[in-house]
Amino acid sequence: MQPENALGHNSGALWYALYTKHQHEKSSVRVLDSKGFETLLPLYASTHRWKDRAKVVSLPLFPCYVFVKTDLARRVDMLSTPGVHSVVTTGGAPAPIPLDEIEAIRRTVDCGASVEPHPMLTCGEEVRVVAGSLAGITGKLVRKKNANRLVVAIEMLGKAAAVEIDLCNVKPAN
């Protein structure tokens, strides 16, 4: 058993992602909190419009996922929480999330700036431009001198051109 810190949290605990039922993130976190787990559910504000009104709602930044700090000794207690499907695993074993990634998400949400979900993009990935003067163009995402660029190619000629692009204007092409 790991020693507890002044807040009563297990100091040997790591952060894990739990996969939840669709739209059960908030209720799962409430129950996990009541069971004494340290949780994180990053939310963002989104305006939903209906015919007769508009309302700002808080939605999960990562739909169907909540984060829990635990040493996994209470795994059954955690997994028996209504709405929780499973712990996210890698190679069949629970995969801890690095503390720096958890802190980056926490600070991003707490900074007061507008936050919203964004698709994960990696260099070399095929992307489609969804906004701006290049909307509709597909190319590869690359980085050069701290700038993101969209590379468009004429494959048959083995030639390509690159243009700087703002990541908020691109999405994965698939």
C-alpha positions as CSV (number, residue, x, y, z in Angstrom):
1,M,0.0,0.0,0.0
2,Q,1.3,3.4,-1.0
3,P,1.5,6.3,1.6
4,E,-1.2,9.0,1.4
5,N,-0.3,12.7,1.1
6,A,-1.8,15.5,3.1
7,L,-4.9,15.6,0.9
8,G,-5.5,11.9,1.5
9,H,-4.6,11.0,-2.1
10,N,-2.4,8.0,-2.8
11,S,1.1,9.4,-3.6
12,G,1.9,6.3,-5.7
13,A,-1.1,6.9,-7.9
14,L,-0.9,7.5,-11.7
15,W,-3.4,9.1,-14.1
16,Y,-5.4,6.8,-16.3
17,A,-8.1,7.4,-18.9
18,L,-11.5,5.6,-18.4
19,Y,-13.7,4.9,-21.4
20,T,-17.3,5.8,-20.7
21,K,-20.7,5.4,-22.2
22,H,-21.6,8.2,-24.6
23,Q,-22.8,11.3,-22.6
24,H,-22.1,9.6,-19.2
25,E,-18.9,11.5,-18.5
26,K,-20.3,14.0,-16.0
27,S,-22.4,11.5,-14.1
28,S,-19.5,9.0,-14.0
29,V,-17.2,11.7,-12.6
30,R,-19.7,12.6,-9.9
31,V,-19.9,9.0,-8.7
32,L,-16.1,8.5,-8.9
33,D,-15.6,11.7,-6.8
34,S,-18.1,10.5,-4.2
35,K,-16.1,7.2,-4.0
36,G,-13.0,9.3,-3.2
37,F,-11.2,9.2,-6.5
38,E,-9.3,12.2,-7.9
39,T,-10.8,12.9,-11.3
40,L,-10.4,15.3,-14.2
41,L,-13.1,16.0,-16.7
42,P,-12.0,18.8,-19.0
43,L,-15.0,20.7,-20.3
44,Y,-15.4,23.4,-22.9
45,A,-18.3,25.8,-23.6
46,S,-20.3,25.3,-26.8
47,T,-23.4,27.2,-28.0
48,H,-26.2,25.0,-29.1
49,R,-28.9,26.6,-31.1
50,W,-32.5,25.4,-31.5
51,K,-35.3,27.1,-33.4
52,D,-36.6,29.0,-30.4
53,R,-33.4,29.6,-28.4
54,A,-29.6,29.3,-27.9
55,K,-27.9,27.9,-24.9
56,V,-24.3,27.7,-23.8
57,V,-23.5,24.1,-22.6
58,S,-20.4,22.6,-21.1
59,L,-19.3,19.6,-23.1
60,P,-16.4,17.1,-22.5
61,L,-13.3,18.1,-24.3
62,F,-12.6,14.4,-24.9
63,P,-16.0,12.7,-25.4
64,C,-16.4,9.3,-23.8
65,Y,-13.2,9.7,-21.6
66,V,-12.6,10.8,-18.1
67,F,-9.3,10.8,-16.2
68,V,-8.7,9.2,-12.8
69,K,-5.7,9.3,-10.5
70,T,-5.3,5.9,-8.9
71,D,-2.9,3.1,-8.0
72,L,-5.3,0.6,-9.5
73,A,-5.8,-1.2,-6.2
74,R,-9.4,0.0,-6.3
75,R,-9.8,-1.0,-10.0
76,V,-13.0,-3.0,-9.3
77,D,-14.6,0.0,-7.4
78,M,-13.7,2.2,-10.3
79,L,-15.0,-0.1,-13.1
80,S,-18.2,-0.8,-11.2
81,T,-19.1,2.9,-11.5
82,P,-22.2,3.4,-13.7
83,G,-21.3,4.6,-17.2
84,V,-17.6,3.4,-17.0
85,H,-16.8,0.8,-19.6
86,S,-13.1,0.2,-19.1
87,V,-9.6,1.5,-18.4
88,V,-7.8,2.5,-21.5
89,T,-5.0,0.0,-22.1
90,T,-1.9,-0.5,-24.2
91,G,-0.9,-4.1,-25.0
92,G,-3.6,-5.3,-22.6
93,A,-2.3,-3.4,-19.6
94,P,-3.7,-0.2,-18.2
95,A,-1.8,2.7,-19.8
96,P,-0.8,5.6,-17.4
97,I,-1.1,9.1,-18.9
98,P,2.1,11.2,-18.3
99,L,1.6,13.8,-15.6
100,D,2.9,16.6,-18.0
101,E,0.1,15.8,-20.4
102,I,-2.6,15.9,-17.7
103,E,-1.1,19.2,-16.4
104,A,-1.1,20.7,-19.9
105,I,-4.7,19.8,-20.4
106,R,-5.6,21.2,-17.0
107,R,-3.8,24.4,-17.6
108,T,-5.2,24.8,-21.1
109,V,-8.8,24.5,-19.7
110,D,-8.1,26.7,-16.7
111,C,-6.4,29.6,-18.5
112,G,-9.7,31.3,-19.4
113,A,-9.1,31.2,-23.2
114,S,-11.6,29.6,-25.5
115,V,-10.8,25.9,-25.8
116,E,-12.4,23.4,-28.2
117,P,-11.7,19.8,-29.4
118,H,-9.3,19.5,-32.4
119,P,-8.4,16.4,-34.4
120,M,-5.0,15.0,-33.6
121,L,-2.7,15.9,-36.5
122,T,0.8,14.5,-37.1
123,C,3.5,15.6,-39.6
124,G,3.3,13.6,-42.8
125,E,-0.4,13.1,-42.3
126,E,-2.8,13.6,-45.3
127,V,-5.0,16.6,-44.4
128,R,-7.9,18.6,-46.0
129,V,-8.2,22.3,-45.7
130,V,-11.6,23.2,-44.4
131,A,-11.5,27.0,-44.1
132,G,-9.8,29.9,-45.8
133,S,-8.8,30.5,-49.4
134,L,-7.4,27.0,-49.7
135,A,-10.6,25.2,-48.5
136,G,-11.1,21.9,-50.2
137,I,-7.4,21.3,-51.0
138,T,-5.8,18.0,-49.8
139,G,-2.1,17.6,-49.0
140,K,0.5,16.5,-46.5
141,L,1.1,18.3,-43.3
142,V,4.8,19.2,-42.6
143,R,6.7,21.5,-40.3
144,K,9.6,23.7,-41.4
145,K,11.2,26.4,-39.3
146,N,8.5,26.3,-36.6
147,A,5.7,26.8,-39.2
148,N,3.1,24.3,-40.3
149,R,2.9,23.8,-44.1
150,L,0.6,22.1,-46.4
151,V,2.5,20.2,-49.2
152,V,0.6,19.7,-52.4
153,A,2.1,17.5,-55.0
154,I,2.0,16.4,-58.7
155,E,2.9,12.8,-58.0
156,M,3.5,11.9,-61.6
157,L,6.1,14.6,-61.9
158,G,7.6,14.0,-58.5
159,K,7.2,17.7,-57.7
160,A,5.6,19.5,-54.8
161,A,4.9,22.9,-53.4
162,A,4.4,24.0,-49.8
163,V,2.4,26.8,-48.3
164,E,2.1,27.9,-44.7
165,I,-1.2,26.9,-43.1
166,D,-2.9,27.5,-39.8
167,L,-3.7,24.2,-38.1
168,C,-7.2,25.4,-37.2
169,N,-8.0,25.3,-40.9
170,V,-7.1,21.7,-41.5
171,K,-8.6,18.3,-40.6
172,P,-7.5,14.7,-41.3
173,A,-8.3,13.9,-44.9
174,N,-9.8,10.4,-44.1
